Amino acid sequence: MIVDLHSAPTSAAMSSPAPPAAGVAKIRALAPDDLGAIRQMLSQRDGREWDERSTRWFLHNLDPARCLAWGAFVGDKPVGLTSTFLRTLTVRG
């Protein structure tokens, strides 16, 4: 089934965000001030400690011209991370 979201009816539940429930993660863009939380998540993922220098290198110091990242937090606890590295591709032909 295909639903055209531009013409689908909206309900009050769809148009009015509810307050977050306990334990629900909030997602937000990450900034260089978040490198400690990022380092914590990478360390947990890899089973080894990441240092600050390696974390900054890996995510290009979160320079928005090179890397965009988002984190999920439950309260102050980091629980998820996703990132994308920006590239310019040149194709001949």
N, C-alpha and C positions, 0 to 999 in steps of 0.2 A: 504494500500500500504506500502511495506517495502522498504526502501532505504538503501543500503549499502554505508555508508559515506566514506568508504575506496576506493570505485571504482566510486563514483558519480563524475561527472565533476565539476570543481570549476570555479567560475566566478570571475571577478575582484572585484566585490562587496563583495564576501565572503572572499577573501584573503587579501583585503586591508581595514583595519579599517578606518572608517571615523572619523573626529573630533567630539567630543560630541556636541549634539545640546543643546541649552539653556534649562535648566530645566531638563536635563537628569541626572539621578543619576549615580555616579561612585561607584563601589563596591570595597572594599578593606578589607584585614584582619585587625582585631582590636588588639590593644596592650594595656598594662596597662595605657599608656598615654591617651587612649580614654575613660577611665572610667567616666569622666564628661559627655561626649556625651551619653554614655550608660545609665547613671543615668537619664539624661534628657528624653530619649526615654521610659525607664521603668516608670518614673513618669507620663508621658503623657498617656501611655497605661493603667496604673492602677488608674489614677485619684487621686493619693496621692504622696507625695514626698518620693523618695528613698534617704537614706543617703549613704555616701561613703562606710562606713563599710559594710552595707547590700549588696551594689552592688558588692563589692569585694568578699564577702562570696558567693553570689548567682552564680557568674561566676568563682569561684575558683581562683580569682585574675588573671584570664586569663592565668593561667599556661598552656603552650601548651601540657603538659603531661596529663592534666585533662579536659581542655575545649578549644575549638576552636570557634572563633566568627568572623563574617563578618558584616560590616556596609555599608549602602548605604548613600551617601552624595550628596546633590545638593549644590555645592559650599562648604561652611563650615557648612551648616545645616544638622544635622543627620535626615534621613527620614526612615531608615529601619534597622532592626537588626535580625540576625539569629545566632544561636549557636548550638553546639553539645557537649555533655559531653562524654568523652572517658571512656570506661569501658572495663574490661577484664572479660569475662564470662567463667566459668568453668562448663562443663557438664560431668556428670558421665555416663558411659555406652558406 
